[in-house]
């Protein structure tokens, strides 16, 4: 009970939740840095196997098996945008497992031009997310976790901060090699606006399942995003058709089945010969529907990656097809400091 103040602090964003305005700010908090998550389609909240990079989003995945684990990730995003992150976890017997991470997005430098087009120098833009989390087993196969995210967005002279929290619960059955997670993501509010009015934050609820097959070294992952909002189709990709009788443009309504599939992300991991090599793949329906071009859909929505262990280090790589014009690459290296006597 002596740690109850820490739990209250991490749950603080729940208390001060308030969404003002009609537009969401801080969308960058949803940009995944982990190559494993990206390889599985962009979500892996039910993977319960001690991967410290997954705890940045899902605090209930923090377990004592992560004690002294550390990981670094790098992402080559769109248009020379760089993704950087760091994660570390440490177990405390009475309290649980504490995790800390830092994510940063560097957009580079931009020309600052006045209203007449004359150059006035350069300015930079960047985002950061500092996360403190705690995870603990609360009953047999049930785990609970919460974190506090401190967000900072800096675009030239425009600066804004926010405090958000993720709260999750994970059920893990080791005998059946099955896990399920319910995640309440981005609960909180903007602390100070960029200009005059506060904007809302990208709150959502997610549910996911993960299971390893009994006679095949393969694990599948199934995620359903945005439980709290069914219609998540993009307003920027409306299919129009001309009514032959009236000559007017009409918007073709999307089927319920397609609207439902937008929420679904599927992924799988193959562990050949059950050794230190993982081959991963995933498919994101929403990316496919919103980001593909009708004439050239190619592999938009698909992602793949590799993971392997070499000595004391774990390496992961992913390549995700977001759009025909951009395919981000993510890398990570992880190890356990205890193996070095630290």
C-alpha positions in Angstrom: 0.0 0.0 0.0 2.9 2.3 0.4 3.1 2.6 -3.4 -0.5 3.7 -3.8 0.6 7.3 -4.5 2.6 6.1 -7.5 -0.5 4.3 -8.8 -2.6 7.4 -8.3 0.0 9.5 -10.2 0.0 7.2 -13.2 -3.8 7.3 -13.2 -3.9 11.1 -13.0 -4.8 11.5 -16.7 -8.0 9.5 -16.0 -9.0 12.1 -13.5 -8.3 15.2 -15.6 -9.7 13.8 -18.9 -11.4 16.5 -20.9 -11.7 16.7 -24.7 -12.3 20.1 -26.0 -12.6 21.0 -29.7 -13.4 18.9 -32.7 -9.9 17.9 -34.0 -7.4 15.5 -32.5 -3.9 16.7 -31.7 -0.9 14.6 -30.8 -1.7 11.9 -33.4 2.1 11.1 -33.4 1.6 9.2 -30.2 0.1 6.4 -32.3 3.2 6.1 -34.6 4.7 2.7 -33.7 8.5 2.6 -33.4 8.9 -1.2 -32.7 9.8 -3.2 -35.8 8.0 -6.2 -34.3 4.7 -4.3 -34.0 5.1 -2.9 -37.5 5.9 -6.3 -39.0 2.7 -7.7 -37.4 0.5 -5.0 -39.2 0.8 -2.1 -36.7 -0.6 -3.6 -33.5 0.6 -6.3 -31.1 -0.9 -5.6 -27.7 -1.5 -9.3 -26.8 2.0 -10.6 -27.4 3.0 -11.9 -23.9 6.6 -13.0 -24.2 8.8 -10.5 -22.5 9.5 -8.0 -25.3 10.2 -4.7 -23.6 9.5 -2.6 -26.6 5.8 -3.7 -26.6 5.3 -2.2 -23.1 5.5 1.3 -24.4 1.9 1.0 -25.6 0.6 -1.9 -23.4 1.7 -1.6 -19.8 0.1 -4.9 -18.7 2.8 -6.6 -20.8 5.4 -5.5 -18.2 6.5 -8.6 -16.3 9.3 -9.6 -14.1 10.9 -11.5 -17.0 11.8 -8.1 -18.5 14.0 -7.2 -15.4 17.0 -5.2 -16.7 15.9 -5.4 -20.3 16.9 -2.5 -22.5 16.1 -1.8 -26.2 16.8 0.9 -28.8 14.8 1.4 -32.0 15.3 3.4 -35.1 12.9 4.1 -37.9 13.4 5.5 -41.4 10.0 7.0 -41.8 8.6 9.1 -44.7 10.5 12.0 -46.4 13.6 11.7 -44.2 11.6 11.7 -41.0 13.5 9.8 -38.2 12.0 7.7 -35.4 14.0 7.1 -32.3 13.1 5.3 -29.1 14.5 3.8 -25.9 12.9 1.3 -23.5 14.0 -0.1 -20.1 12.3 -2.2 -17.5 13.1 -3.2 -13.9 11.3 -5.4 -11.5 10.5 -4.6 -7.9 9.3 -7.5 -5.9 6.5 -5.7 -4.0 5.6 -3.1 -6.5 5.7 -4.9 -9.8 7.7 -4.1 -13.0 8.5 -0.5 -13.8 9.1 0.6 -17.3 10.4 3.8 -18.7 10.7 4.8 -22.4 11.3 7.8 -24.6 10.1 8.1 -28.1 11.1 11.0 -30.5 10.2 12.0 -34.0 12.5 14.3 -35.9 11.0 16.0 -38.9 14.1 17.9 -39.9 14.5 21.5 -41.0 12.1 23.6 -43.1 12.3 26.9 -44.9 10.7 29.8 -43.1 9.2 32.1 -45.8 7.2 35.2 -45.3 3.9 36.1 -47.1 5.7 37.3 -50.2 7.8 34.1 -50.5 11.1 35.5 -49.2 13.2 33.1 -47.1 13.6 34.2 -43.5 15.8 31.2 -42.4 15.0 27.8 -41.2 12.9 26.2 -38.4 12.7 22.7 -37.0 9.9 20.4 -35.9 9.9 17.5 -33.5 7.7 15.4 -31.1 8.6 13.5 -27.9 6.8 11.0 -25.7 8.2 10.2 -22.2 6.5 7.2 -20.6 6.5 5.8 -17.1 4.6 2.6 -16.6 3.9 -0.2 -14.2 2.7 -3.8 -14.7 1.8 -6.4 -12.2 0.1 -9.8 -12.0 -3.1 -9.3 -9.9 -4.7 -12.7 -10.1 -3.3 -16.0 -11.3 -3.4 -15.5 -15.1 -4.5 -11.9 -15.1 -2.1 -8.9 -15.4 -2.8 -5.2 -15.1 -0.8 -2.2 -16.1 -1.0 1.5 -16.5 1.3 4.2 -17.7 1.6 8.0 -17.9 2.7 9.6 -21.1 4.1 13.1 -21.2 3.9 14.5 -24.7 5.6 17.5 -26.2 5.1 18.9 -29.7 7.4 21.6 -31.0 6.9 23.2 -34.4 8.9 26.4 -34.7 7.4 28.8 -32.2 4.3 26.6 -31.6 4.7 24.4 -28.6 2.1 22.2 -26.8 2.1 19.6 -24.1 -0.3 16.9 -23.1 -0.6 14.2 -20.4 -2.1 10.9 -21.5 -2.4 7.4 -19.9 -2.8 3.9 -21.2 -4.6 1.3 -19.1 -4.6 -2.3 -20.0 -5.4 -5.8 -18.7 -3.9 -9.0 -20.1 -5.0 -12.6 -19.7 -2.3 -15.1 -20.3 -2.6 -18.9 -20.2 0.8 -20.5 -20.5 -0.5 -24.0 -20.9 -2.7 -23.1 -23.9 -0.2 -20.5 -25.2 -3.0 -18.0 -25.4 -3.2 -14.4 -24.4 -5.8 -11.6 -24.7 -5.6 -7.9 -24.0 -8.0 -5.1 -23.5 -6.4 -1.6 -23.9 -7.8 1.9 -23.1 -5.4 4.1 -25.0 -4.6 7.8 -24.8 -6.8 8.8 -21.9 -6.1 12.4 -21.0 -6.0 15.9 -22.3 -3.9 18.7 -23.8 -2.4 20.9 -21.2 -1.8 24.0 -23.3 -3.0 24.7 -26.8 -0.9 25.6 -29.8 -3.0 28.7 -30.3 -6.2 29.6 -28.5 -8.5 26.5 -28.3 -7.7 23.1 -26.8 -7.9 20.1 -29.1 -9.1 16.6 -28.3 -6.7 13.7 -28.0 -6.9 10.4 -30.1 -8.5 8.2 -27.5 -9.4 4.7 -28.5 -10.2 1.2 -27.1 -8.5 -1.9 -28.5 -8.9 -5.7 -28.0 -6.5 -8.4 -29.2 -6.0 -12.1 -29.2 -2.8 -14.1 -29.7 -2.3 -17.9 -29.7 0.5 -20.3 -30.7 -0.6 -23.4 -32.5 -0.2 -26.7 -30.8 1.7 -28.6 -33.5 3.2 -25.8 -35.6 5.8 -23.2 -34.5 3.4 -20.4 -35.5 1.7 -17.7 -33.5 -1.2 -15.6 -34.9 -2.3 -12.2 -33.7 -5.7 -10.6 -34.2 -6.5 -7.0 -33.2 -9.7 -5.0 -33.3 -9.0 -1.2 -33.0 -11.3 1.7 -32.2 -14.0 -0.2 -30.4 -15.4 3.1 -29.2 -15.9 4.4 -32.8 -17.3 2.1 -35.5 -17.2 4.4 -38.5 -13.5 5.2 -39.0 -13.3 5.6 -42.8 -11.2 8.4 -44.1 -13.2 11.5 -45.3 -10.4 12.1 -47.8 -11.1 9.0 -49.9 -14.8 9.1 -50.8 -15.9 7.1 -53.8 -18.0 9.2 -56.1 -20.2 8.2 -59.0 -22.4 10.1 -61.5 -26.1 9.5 -61.4 -27.1 8.8 -65.0 -30.6 10.3 -64.6 -29.7 13.5 -62.7 -26.1 14.0 -63.8 -25.1 14.7 -60.3 -22.2 13.2 -58.3 -23.2 10.8 -55.6 -21.2 9.3 -52.8 -21.3 5.5 -52.8 -21.9 4.3 -49.3 -19.4 1.8 -47.8 -20.7 -1.6 -46.8 -21.0 -2.5 -43.2 -18.6 -5.4 -43.8 -15.9 -3.1 -45.1 -16.4 -0.6 -42.3 -16.0 -3.5 -39.8 -12.8 -4.8 -41.5 -11.2 -1.3 -41.1 -10.8 -2.1 -37.4 -9.1 -5.4 -38.0 -5.3 -6.1 -38.0 -4.0 -9.6 -38.5 -0.4 -10.8 -38.1 1.6 -14.0 -37.6 5.0 -15.1 -36.5 6.8 -18.3 -37.7 9.6 -19.7 -35.6 11.3 -22.3 -37.9 12.7 -25.2 -36.0 11.8 -23.3 -32.8 15.3 -21.6 -32.9 16.4 -18.0 -32.6 14.8 -16.9 -35.9 11.4 -15.3 -36.4 9.7 -14.6 -39.7 6.8 -12.2 -39.3 4.0 -10.8 -41.5 0.9 -8.7 -41.1 -2.0 -7.0 -42.9 -3.7 -3.8 -42.0 -7.2 -3.4 -43.6 -7.5 0.3 -42.9 -4.2 1.1 -44.6 -5.3 -1.0 -47.6 -8.6 0.8 -47.9 -7.4 4.3 -47.3 -3.9 4.5 -48.7 -4.0 2.4 -51.8 -4.5 3.7 -55.3 -7.2 2.0 -57.3 -5.1 1.7 -60.4 -2.0 0.4 -58.5 -2.9 -1.1 -55.1 0.3 -3.2 -55.1 1.2 -4.3 -51.5 -0.3 -1.4 -49.6 -1.4 -2.7 -46.2 1.0 -5.6 -46.0 4.1 -5.7 -43.8 6.8 -8.2 -43.0 9.9 -8.5 -40.8 12.6 -10.7 -39.3 13.9 -11.2 -35.8 16.9 -13.2 -34.6 19.2 -13.6 -31.6 22.9 -13.3 -31.9 24.9 -14.0 -28.7 23.4 -11.7 -26.0 21.6 -9.4 -28.5 18.1 -9.5 -30.1 17.7 -7.8 -33.5 14.5 -7.0 -35.3 13.7 -5.5 -38.7 10.4 -4.6 -40.4 9.3 -3.1 -43.7 5.7 -1.8 -43.9 3.9 -0.8 -47.0 1.8 2.3 -46.1 1.6 3.7 -49.6 3.0 3.3 -53.0 5.2 6.3 -52.4 6.6 5.3 -49.0 7.7 2.0 -47.3 9.1 2.7 -43.8 11.9 0.6 -42.4 12.3 0.0 -38.6 15.2 -1.6 -36.7 15.8 -2.5 -33.1 18.5 -4.0 -30.9 17.8 -5.3 -27.4 19.7 -7.0 -24.6 19.6 -7.7 -20.9 22.0 -5.7 -18.8 22.3 -8.5 -16.2 24.2 -10.6 -18.7 27.0 -7.9 -18.5 27.0 -7.9 -14.8 25.1 -4.7 -14.5 
